[in-house]
């Protein structure tokens, strides 16, 4: 199909209108370093090492990569970020980016923080969304054991019941306050219990509209078929399917494990296959929009152009409340802000949390930007163009 451009992603004054020169300069520095994958890998390893040794580097991390990709250490810190985004028509998802907790106390603390984000989201003027990872409220090892079909001990059964109760508390509050919750997908070898929990919550709370969303990582070759299967299951069960489409975040880890353990690689053979399935999945959701809520999380320009075309062809309003597009904070502002400026529903994922606890998230962002072909280069080129435009404008003034 012909790629129609209903939005101009090259409008850099709109794209970077929320950033002053200092903030834009900081992004220029960070994305410049991402052009050197060897440096990113070295930096990631050293960051984990020096933090574990207790060396005083947190201030440096906070003033650089943390400030670019995170909204703050606390939910209160994020309110200023959210207020700024709202001025430009962009919504906020407060994403408490703590994962891989090990203790029951830690799981409870994370649950309480997610509940806080839901309460705050219910007060938001623009868009009311929240998100969380199951590994924030339950042990990774336990989820892995359940996925593998191993027999649980009585203590493990009790621990899993506590996970179910925490997920229920989160989703029931969201339903009570009318807040949409995105439940993140994670590694494929812990995904079955995450699927079971998410589907159970959708069946319970998505009767009238999609409030609870399942995440489809489209870099998995089985995911397009899974989308259609879960849609059929939702239709039969009399509830709406909440579909959050993303490309995925664990590719290298997934490939390595599949190779080491000698099972079929769950990841698509190449990026084009991922893009094709993502775009097909988005089109499928729009075609069945009366039965599906769509959150398309994409940093791909072509995909976002296609989404606007699908919306137009279906005859939907740009701000139809069943269709949202989202990007991560600190990335692809040329997509987010120009879409919002054109009238579409756009949300930024704004991660926050104690600096040390957000390191896994920050390392994923660094790895993603250094490994995805053209990603950091594209960001750097756009930022450089905007800095140049601003300098020329000041000279003319």
N, C-alpha and C positions, 0 to 999 in steps of 0.2 A: 504494500500500500504506500501511497505518496505520504511523505512525512510533512505534515502541516505544522507550521510554527505559529501558534496562537499567542506565544509569549516570546519576548526578546531577552534571552539569557545573556546577551552581550551588553545590556544596559548596566554598566558598572557603577554608575552614580547611585542607582537604586540598590544594586547588590551590596555595596559596602557603605550605605548611608548611615548605618548604625555604629560604624567604627571610626574613631578619630585616627589621626596620623600615627600616634604612638602604638595603638592597638594593631593597626594595619602593618606597621613596621615589625612588630613582634611576630605576626603571622608570616611575614616574608622571611624572617630568620628561621622559624621552625620548619616551614615547608622547603626551604633551601637545604636544610640538613637531611630531609627525607629523600633527596635525590641520590644519597649515598647509602645504599642498603647495608654495606659493611659497617658503616658508622652507626646505623640504627641498631643492628644486632649487638654491636659492642656496647653501645649506650644502654640498651635494655638489660644486658647481663650485668653491667657495672652498677646500674641503678638498683637492681635487686640486691646485689652484694653489699653496697655501701649502706643501704637502708637496714639490712639485716645486721650489719656491724654497728649500727647506731651512729654513723658518722653524720655531721651536721650539714646535710645537703638538701633538706626539705625546703628551705627558703628558695634555693635556686630552682628546684623543680616546680614549686608553686608559681614562681614569677615567670616561668617559661611555658612548658608544654601543658601544665595543669591549667593555667589561666586561659590558654587557647581552647582547650577541649572540655573544660569543666566549668560549671556555673558557680562553684564555691564549695566550702567545706560543710556548710550547713544549709538546711532548707531556707533559713532566713537570708543567707547570703544570696540565694538564687532569686529571691523576689525582685531584687534590683535588675538582674538580667532579664527576668520575665517581663518586667514593666517596660524595659527598653524594647524588647521584641514586639510587645503588644502595640507600641506606637507605630510599628510598621506592618501591622496586620498579621503578624506571625504568632501562633500559639506556642505554648510550652508544655512539655512533659517533664515533670520533675522525676529524674531517674536516680534513685539511691543506689549508687554503683558499688555496692559491697556484695561480694560473691565468695563462695568457697568457705563460708563460716564452718567452724568445727565443733562448737559447743551449743548446748540447748539454750544457754543464756544469750549467746550470739544470735541464734535463730529468732529468739523472742524479741531481741532488740531490733533486729532488721524488720520483723513483722510490724512492730509498733511504729517504726519510721515510715514504712510503706503506708500504714493507716494515716499517718500525719500528712503524707503527700496527697492522699485521696481527699482528706478534709480540706486541704489547701486548694486542690484542683476544683473542688465544688464551689469555691468562691471566685474562681477566675472569670474574668470578663469575656475573654476570647474563646477558648476551647478547653473542655474539661476532660483531661486524660491523665492516666497514671500508668506506670509500668513496673514490673519486677521480674526477677529470676527465681525459679524454684530453688536453685542452689543457695539462695540467700536465706531461705527459711527451712532448709533440710540438708542433710549430709549427702555429698556427692557419692561417697562409697555406698551408701544405702540405696540411692537411686540406681547406681550401676548394678548392684546385686539384684534388685527387683527387675530391672530391664533384662538381665540375663536369665531370669526365671529360677533363681536359686531359692531354696527354702530359707525362710527367715526365722530367727530365734524369737522368743517371746518379747525380749527387749526391743528387737528390731521392729517387730509388729507394732509395738507401742510407740516407737519413734516415728514410724510411718503414719500412724494415726494422728500424731501431733502435727505432722506436715499437712495432712488433710484438713485438720482443724484450723491451722494458720491460713491456708489458702481459702477456706470457707469464710473466715473472718474478714479477709481482705475483699473477697468478691461480694459478700453480703453487704458490707458497708458501701462499696462502690454502687451496688444496685440501689441501695436506700437513698444515696445522695445523687444518683444519676450521673455518675462518673464512669467513663469508659476505661477498662483495664486491659493493657497489652501484656500477655504472659510470654516472655521471651522463650525462644527455642535455644537449646544448648547442644552439647556434643551428642552425636547420634547414639552412642552407647549408653546414654542415660535417658533417652528420649521417651521410652514407652510410659514410665510413670508420669512424666510431664504431660504427655498426650492424654492419658487417662484422667488426670486431674483437670486439665483444661477443658476437655470435652464434657466432663461432668458439670463443670461450672457453666459452660455455654448452654447445656440442656436445661439447667435450672434457672438461669437469669436472662437468657436471650429470647424469651417468648415473644416480646413485642418489638424489640430492636436489638441490634448487636451491641452489647455492653462489654462482654468478655471476648477477647480476641486470641485466636490460636496463631502462632507464628510459623509461616512456611519458609524454610530456607531453600531458596530455589536453586542453589548450587548443588543440591542433592538431586540426582537424576530421577528419583521416585516421587518428587514432591508435586509435580503437576497432576499426576494421577491421584495422589493423596488429597489434593485440593478438591478434585471432583468427587472423590469418595466421601469426604467429610461433608461436602455440600449435600449429597444425596442422603447421607445419614441424618443431617440436620433437618432436611425437608421432611423425611419420614418421621422424625421425632417431634416435629412441630415447633422448631425454634430456628432463629436466624444464625447463620454462620458468621462469626467475626474472623476475617482473614487479614492478617498482617503479612504482607509479602516483603521479604528482604532477599538479598543475594546470599548472605551467609558470612560467618565470622571465624570459622575454625578450620579452614581448608587444609593448611599445612599439617595441623595436628591430626586431622581425619585421615589424610593420605598416609602419613607415617604409621599410624596405628594399624590401618588396613594392611599395609605392607609387612609390618612386623608380625602381625597375628594371622597373616595369610587368609584374609577374607576379601570379598569383592569391595573395591573402593566405592563408597557411597556418593562420591563427588562426580559432578559432570566431567566429561573428557576435556572440555575447554570452555573458555569464557563465553564464546558465541552460543554454545548450548545453554549456558546459564541465562544469558540475555534473552534467548528465544523463549525459554520456558517462563521467565519472569513476565515478559510482555504478553505471552499467551495467557498466563494466569491472570494478569490484570484485566485483559480483555474479557476473559470468562467471567470475572467478578462483576464487571460493568454490565455485561449482557444479562446477568442474573441478579441485578442490584436490588430487586424487590425481596430477595431472600438472603442477601449477603451484604455485610458491611465491609468496606475495603479501606485498609490503611496501607498505602504503597510507600515503603521506605526505600528510596532510591537516590543515588548520587549520579545516575546516568542521565545525561541530557536527552538522548534519544527516547529513553523510556518515559521521561516526563513529558516530552512533546507528544508521544503516542497517547499517554493518559489524557491529555487535554483533547486530543482528537476523539478518543473513545467516548469521553464525556459529551462532546458536541454531537457525535453521531447518534448517541442514545437519547439526545434531546434533554439532557439533565442541566439544571442550573449549575453554574460554576461552583457555587457554594452549597451544593446538595450535601446534607449532613450525613449521608451514607458513604461519602468518598473523601478521604484525606490523603494528602501527600506529606511525607516527612523526610527530614535529613538530620544528621547529627550536628550538634552545636560545634562551631568552629570549622565546619566543612560545607562546601557547595552553597555559599550564600548567594551566588549568582542565580542559582536555581530557586532557593527558598524565597528570597525577597522579591524576585521578579514574578514568581507565581502568585505570591500574596498580593503584590501590587496590581496584578491582573484580576484579582477577585476570587482565587481558588482557596480552598481550605488547606493551610500549610502549618505544620508543627515542627518545632525543633526539639529533639531529644536533648535535655540539659542534665547531664550527669553531675552528681555531687557526692560528697562523702569525705571522711578523713583521708588525708593525702595518701598515706601508706596503703589504705584499703582500696584506693582507686588505681593503684599502679597496674594491676592486670588489665584494666580497661585501657589505660593510657598506652601500654605496650601494644595492645591489639590495634589501636589507632595508628601508632607509629609503624607497625608491621604492615598494616593494610596499605598505608600511603606509600610505603617504600616498595611493596611487592606488586600492587595492582598497576599494570602498565599505564603510564600517562597520568595517574591520579595526582601525585604531588606536582608534576610538571604543569598540569592544567591549572591547579590552584595558584602556583607560583607565577605563571604567566599572567593570570587575571589580576592578581595583587600588584604585580609590577606595573601593569597597564594603568591601574587606578592610581597608584602613587605618582606615576608620570603625569597622568591627567591633572591631578591635584597641583603638582608643581607648576605645570604650564598655566593653569587657571590663576594661580597666585601671581605669576609673573605678569599676566595680562591685567590683573586687577589694579 
